[in-house]
Amino acid sequence: MQHFNFEVKARTERQEMIRKWLLDNGASLRGTDLQTDTYFNLPEGRGRLKLRQGNIENSLIHYHRQDDPEARVSDVALSPVGDALSLKTLLARALGVKVEVRKKREIYFIENVKFHLDELEGLGQFVEIEAIAISPESRLEDLKAQCTRYMDIFGIRPQDIAAQSYSDMVLRKEGGNTT
């Protein structure tokens, strides 16, 4: 499955307020997922490839996204995975593991907008807002407007926005190469 989305990731100390707002405003809680994202080495310019293993989401995900200090567009392709351990072993052998990211993630939806309340050991708390294109007629401007609306509601300021992926943050913390 391939789609595009517009997303923003921000540091937050307001997860409790965001959680309450989501629940009070009809968001569907899909659950709390304990996820391990294993990122594999790819040649420069080929995007990112990660295997997500969790109790809710298990997918192989390839995406292209600019590291931008504002919300950004992602071109995403994903496939559900049945035997994640075997696939991880094969991809690690073929490509090598770049980094692993472990997080606790609460997953909510309001229509086509997916919300993540993430907690990463050593990195803190984050909120992700992901407006997903649900048809070929979806317009980027509309997706961006959805994200901007929720950023305003949640009090996300420009300085709160995280430009880097979690993988780059973990690599930087570990003193590794983020390219």
C-alpha positions as a Markdown table, in Angstrom:
| # | Residue | x | y | z |
|---|---|---|---|---|
| 1 | Met | 0.0 | 0.0 | 0.0 |
| 2 | Gln | 1.4 | 3.4 | -1.0 |
| 3 | His | 0.1 | 6.8 | 0.1 |
| 4 | Phe | 1.3 | 10.3 | 1.0 |
| 5 | Asn | 0.7 | 12.2 | 4.1 |
| 6 | Phe | 1.5 | 15.4 | 5.8 |
| 7 | Glu | 2.9 | 15.1 | 9.3 |
| 8 | Val | 4.4 | 16.9 | 12.2 |
| 9 | Lys | 6.4 | 15.6 | 15.1 |
| 10 | Ala | 6.9 | 17.7 | 18.2 |
| 11 | Arg | 8.4 | 17.4 | 21.6 |
| 12 | Thr | 5.8 | 17.9 | 24.3 |
| 13 | Glu | 5.3 | 17.9 | 28.0 |
| 14 | Arg | 1.5 | 18.1 | 27.4 |
| 15 | Gln | 0.6 | 14.5 | 26.6 |
| 16 | Glu | -2.0 | 14.3 | 29.3 |
| 17 | Met | -3.8 | 17.4 | 28.0 |
| 18 | Ile | -3.6 | 16.1 | 24.4 |
| 19 | Arg | -4.9 | 12.7 | 25.5 |
| 20 | Lys | -7.8 | 14.2 | 27.3 |
| 21 | Trp | -8.7 | 16.5 | 24.3 |
| 22 | Leu | -8.5 | 13.5 | 21.9 |
| 23 | Leu | -10.8 | 11.4 | 24.1 |
| 24 | Asp | -13.2 | 14.3 | 24.8 |
| 25 | Asn | -13.5 | 15.0 | 21.0 |
| 26 | Gly | -14.3 | 11.6 | 19.7 |
| 27 | Ala | -10.9 | 10.2 | 18.8 |
| 28 | Ser | -10.8 | 6.4 | 18.4 |
| 29 | Leu | -8.1 | 4.9 | 20.6 |
| 30 | Arg | -6.6 | 2.0 | 18.8 |
| 31 | Gly | -4.4 | 1.0 | 21.7 |
| 32 | Thr | -0.9 | 1.3 | 23.2 |
| 33 | Asp | 1.8 | -0.3 | 21.1 |
| 34 | Leu | 5.3 | -1.2 | 22.4 |
| 35 | Gln | 7.2 | -0.8 | 19.2 |
| 36 | Thr | 10.7 | -1.6 | 18.0 |
| 37 | Asp | 11.6 | 0.0 | 14.7 |
| 38 | Thr | 14.7 | -1.5 | 13.1 |
| 39 | Tyr | 16.2 | 0.8 | 10.5 |
| 40 | Phe | 18.3 | -0.7 | 7.8 |
| 41 | Asn | 21.1 | 0.8 | 5.8 |
| 42 | Leu | 20.2 | 2.1 | 2.4 |
| 43 | Pro | 22.3 | 4.0 | -0.2 |
| 44 | Glu | 22.2 | 7.8 | 0.1 |
| 45 | Gly | 19.0 | 9.3 | -1.5 |
| 46 | Arg | 17.0 | 6.0 | -1.3 |
| 47 | Gly | 14.9 | 7.0 | 1.7 |
| 48 | Arg | 14.5 | 5.0 | 4.8 |
| 49 | Leu | 13.5 | 1.4 | 5.3 |
| 50 | Lys | 12.3 | 0.2 | 8.7 |
| 51 | Leu | 10.7 | -2.9 | 10.1 |
| 52 | Arg | 8.1 | -2.1 | 12.8 |
| 53 | Gln | 7.4 | -4.8 | 15.3 |
| 54 | Gly | 4.7 | -4.2 | 17.9 |
| 55 | Asn | 1.6 | -5.7 | 19.5 |
| 56 | Ile | -0.6 | -3.6 | 17.2 |
| 57 | Glu | 1.4 | -2.6 | 14.1 |
| 58 | Asn | 3.8 | -5.0 | 12.3 |
| 59 | Ser | 4.9 | -3.6 | 8.9 |
| 60 | Leu | 7.8 | -3.1 | 6.6 |
| 61 | Ile | 7.9 | 0.6 | 5.8 |
| 62 | His | 9.8 | 2.5 | 3.2 |
| 63 | Tyr | 9.5 | 6.2 | 3.0 |
| 64 | His | 11.0 | 9.4 | 1.7 |
| 65 | Arg | 10.7 | 12.6 | 3.8 |
| 66 | Gln | 12.8 | 15.7 | 4.1 |
| 67 | Asp | 14.3 | 16.5 | 7.5 |
| 68 | Asp | 12.6 | 19.9 | 7.8 |
| 69 | Pro | 12.0 | 21.9 | 11.0 |
| 70 | Glu | 8.4 | 22.3 | 10.0 |
| 71 | Ala | 5.7 | 19.8 | 9.2 |
| 72 | Arg | 6.5 | 17.7 | 6.1 |
| 73 | Val | 5.3 | 15.5 | 3.3 |
| 74 | Ser | 6.1 | 11.8 | 3.3 |
| 75 | Asp | 5.8 | 9.4 | 0.5 |
| 76 | Val | 5.1 | 6.1 | 2.2 |
| 77 | Ala | 4.9 | 2.5 | 1.1 |
| 78 | Leu | 4.2 | -0.2 | 3.6 |
| 79 | Ser | 3.4 | -3.9 | 3.8 |
| 80 | Pro | 2.0 | -5.9 | 6.7 |
| 81 | Val | 4.4 | -8.5 | 8.0 |
| 82 | Gly | 3.6 | -11.9 | 9.3 |
| 83 | Asp | 7.0 | -13.3 | 10.3 |
| 84 | Ala | 8.8 | -10.2 | 11.5 |
| 85 | Leu | 11.7 | -12.0 | 13.1 |
| 86 | Ser | 12.7 | -13.9 | 9.9 |
| 87 | Leu | 12.3 | -10.8 | 7.8 |
| 88 | Lys | 14.5 | -8.8 | 10.3 |
| 89 | Thr | 17.2 | -11.5 | 10.1 |
| 90 | Leu | 17.1 | -11.5 | 6.3 |
| 91 | Leu | 17.2 | -7.7 | 6.0 |
| 92 | Ala | 19.9 | -7.3 | 8.6 |
| 93 | Arg | 22.0 | -9.9 | 6.7 |
| 94 | Ala | 21.4 | -8.2 | 3.3 |
| 95 | Leu | 21.5 | -4.5 | 4.3 |
| 96 | Gly | 22.9 | -4.2 | 7.8 |
| 97 | Val | 21.1 | -2.5 | 10.8 |
| 98 | Lys | 21.5 | 1.2 | 11.1 |
| 99 | Val | 19.7 | 1.6 | 14.4 |
| 100 | Glu | 16.9 | 0.4 | 16.5 |
| 101 | Val | 14.3 | 2.7 | 18.1 |
| 102 | Arg | 12.1 | 1.5 | 20.9 |
| 103 | Lys | 9.0 | 3.4 | 22.0 |
| 104 | Lys | 5.7 | 3.2 | 23.7 |
| 105 | Arg | 3.1 | 4.6 | 21.4 |
| 106 | Glu | -0.6 | 5.4 | 22.0 |
| 107 | Ile | -2.5 | 5.4 | 18.6 |
| 108 | Tyr | -5.6 | 7.5 | 18.1 |
| 109 | Phe | -7.6 | 8.4 | 14.9 |
| 110 | Ile | -10.0 | 11.2 | 14.0 |
| 111 | Glu | -11.2 | 10.5 | 10.5 |
| 112 | Asn | -8.1 | 10.5 | 8.3 |
| 113 | Val | -5.8 | 12.0 | 10.9 |
| 114 | Lys | -3.7 | 9.7 | 13.0 |
| 115 | Phe | -2.2 | 10.8 | 16.3 |
| 116 | His | 0.7 | 9.2 | 18.2 |
| 117 | Leu | 1.6 | 10.0 | 21.8 |
| 118 | Asp | 5.1 | 8.6 | 21.9 |
| 119 | Glu | 7.5 | 8.0 | 24.8 |
| 120 | Leu | 11.1 | 7.2 | 23.9 |
| 121 | Glu | 13.6 | 6.2 | 26.6 |
| 122 | Gly | 16.3 | 8.8 | 26.9 |
| 123 | Leu | 14.6 | 11.2 | 24.4 |
| 124 | Gly | 11.4 | 12.2 | 26.1 |
| 125 | Gln | 7.8 | 12.6 | 25.0 |
| 126 | Phe | 6.5 | 13.5 | 21.6 |
| 127 | Val | 3.2 | 13.9 | 19.7 |
| 128 | Glu | 2.9 | 13.1 | 16.0 |
| 129 | Ile | 0.0 | 14.3 | 13.9 |
| 130 | Glu | -0.3 | 12.6 | 10.5 |
| 131 | Ala | -3.0 | 13.7 | 8.0 |
| 132 | Ile | -3.2 | 10.8 | 5.6 |
| 133 | Ala | -4.3 | 11.2 | 2.0 |
| 134 | Ile | -7.3 | 8.8 | 1.6 |
| 135 | Ser | -8.0 | 9.3 | -2.1 |
| 136 | Pro | -6.1 | 10.3 | -5.2 |
| 137 | Glu | -8.1 | 13.6 | -5.0 |
| 138 | Ser | -6.6 | 14.5 | -1.6 |
| 139 | Arg | -4.9 | 17.8 | -1.7 |
| 140 | Leu | -1.7 | 18.6 | 0.2 |
| 141 | Glu | -3.0 | 22.0 | 1.2 |
| 142 | Asp | -6.0 | 20.3 | 3.0 |
| 143 | Leu | -3.7 | 17.8 | 4.8 |
| 144 | Lys | -1.5 | 20.6 | 5.9 |
| 145 | Ala | -4.5 | 22.6 | 7.2 |
| 146 | Gln | -5.6 | 19.6 | 9.2 |
| 147 | Cys | -2.2 | 19.3 | 10.9 |
| 148 | Thr | -2.0 | 23.1 | 11.5 |
| 149 | Arg | -5.5 | 23.0 | 13.2 |
| 150 | Tyr | -4.4 | 20.3 | 15.6 |
| 151 | Met | -1.0 | 22.0 | 16.3 |
| 152 | Asp | -3.0 | 25.1 | 17.3 |
| 153 | Ile | -5.3 | 23.1 | 19.5 |
| 154 | Phe | -2.4 | 21.3 | 21.2 |
| 155 | Gly | -0.3 | 24.4 | 21.7 |
| 156 | Ile | 2.5 | 23.2 | 19.5 |
| 157 | Arg | 5.0 | 26.0 | 18.9 |
| 158 | Pro | 7.5 | 26.1 | 16.0 |
| 159 | Gln | 10.4 | 25.5 | 18.4 |
| 160 | Asp | 8.7 | 22.3 | 19.6 |
| 161 | Ile | 8.8 | 20.7 | 16.2 |
| 162 | Ala | 11.4 | 18.0 | 15.7 |
| 163 | Ala | 13.0 | 18.0 | 12.2 |
| 164 | Gln | 14.8 | 14.7 | 12.6 |
| 165 | Ser | 13.4 | 11.2 | 12.7 |
| 166 | Tyr | 13.6 | 9.2 | 15.9 |
| 167 | Ser | 16.3 | 7.1 | 14.2 |
| 168 | Asp | 18.5 | 10.2 | 13.8 |
| 169 | Met | 17.8 | 11.3 | 17.4 |
| 170 | Val | 18.8 | 7.9 | 18.7 |
| 171 | Leu | 22.0 | 7.8 | 16.5 |
| 172 | Arg | 22.9 | 11.3 | 17.7 |
| 173 | Lys | 22.4 | 10.3 | 21.4 |
| 174 | Glu | 24.6 | 7.2 | 20.8 |
| 175 | Gly | 27.2 | 9.3 | 19.0 |
| 176 | Gly | 26.6 | 7.6 | 15.7 |
| 177 | Asn | 26.4 | 8.9 | 12.1 |
| 178 | Thr | 22.9 | 10.2 | 11.1 |
| 179 | Thr | 23.4 | 10.1 | 7.4 |
